[in-house]
Amino acid sequence: MTHARDRRGRLRRRQEFLNVQKNGSKIRGRHLTLFTIPNGLDQNRFGIIATRKIGGATRRNRSKRIMRELFRKHGCEPGYDVVSLLRPGFPDVAFRDLEEDYRGTLLRHGRVR
């Protein structure tokens, strides 16, 4: 399995993010919104959007670390590009609640591995 830490496992270019957001399926969770689209690969690629509404750089970076850990731990079924849009208040929520929200969102998407 490829981890989000692996360079190949990440969405890096703006165009990749926009493609997933524009053409992929979208489902809102309580603390995040997930966009997924099949990528034709045998691995997932993952991207995170953490806007300034979340807070300063420290809060945004912490939120992205938490989200990468959620993806590493729970992932998604292989072969998808996944973009996670973090909502304001994300870093203030307990990790267990974020896990439940992420897994529930994936279940509604039908993308649980």
N, C-alpha and C positions, 0 to 999 in steps of 0.2 A: 504494500500500500504506500502511496506517496503522501507525505505529510505536507501541510501548508508551508512548513519551513523550507521545503525543497523548492528550488527556483522554478522547476518545471510544473510544480503544483500550484502556482500562483498566476492569477490574472495580473498583468502588469501595465498594459497599455489602455489609455482612455477608450479607444475604439472597442476593445474587448468588453470593458465594463458596459459601455453604451449598448452594444449588441445584446448582451444578456438582459439588461434592463428593458430594452425596447421589444425584443422578440421572445423573451423567455416567459415562463409562467411566474406569477407573483402571488405571494401569500403573506399576509401581515400577521405577525405575532404580537404579543403584548409589548415586548421591548425591542423587537427587531422586525425587519421585513426581509424575506428571502426571495431572490429571483433565481430560477434555475432554467437551464437549457441544455439539451444533449450536445456533447462536444465531439462525438465520434471517436474518442480515444478510450483506452482501457483504464484511464485514471481520471480523478476529479481535478479540477482547477478551481481555486478559491480566491475571492477578492473581498475586501472589506471597505465600506464607505463609512467614515466617521467624520461628520461635519462639525463645524465650530459650535453648533447648537448643543453638543455634548459637553463642551467646556474647552479649557485651554489645552495646550499640547500634551501636558502630562496626563490629563484625564483621557484625552483621545488615544494616546499611546497605550495606556493601561487598558482601556476598553478593547483595543485591537488585540492586545495580548490575551485577554480573556476570551475573545471570540475565536482566536486561533486555537486556543486550548479546547474550546467546545467542539470545534471542527475536527481537531485531532482525535478527541475522545469519542465523538459520536458520528462524525463524518456524514456521508451520504452514499447512496448506492453508486457504484463506479460508472463513469462515462458522462458526467455532468460538469458544466461550469456553474458555479454557485457564487452569487454576490449577496453579501449580507449588509443591509443598510441599518446601522445602529440608530436607535431612537433616543431623544433626550432623556436623561435619567438612567441610561444603561449602566454606567459605572457605579451607581448608588444601590443597585439591586444585588441581593445575595446570590452567590454563584449557583447554589442549588435551584433557585427560582429561574435563573437564566438557563440552566440545563433543561428544566422542565419546559420552558417556553420554546427553546430551540428544538427539542425532540418532538414536542407537540406540533410545531410548525412543519417539521419534516414529515411527520405522520400525515398531516392534512395534505401535503404535497404528494404523498405516496413515494417518498424518496429515501425511506429508512433502509439502511443496509442490514 
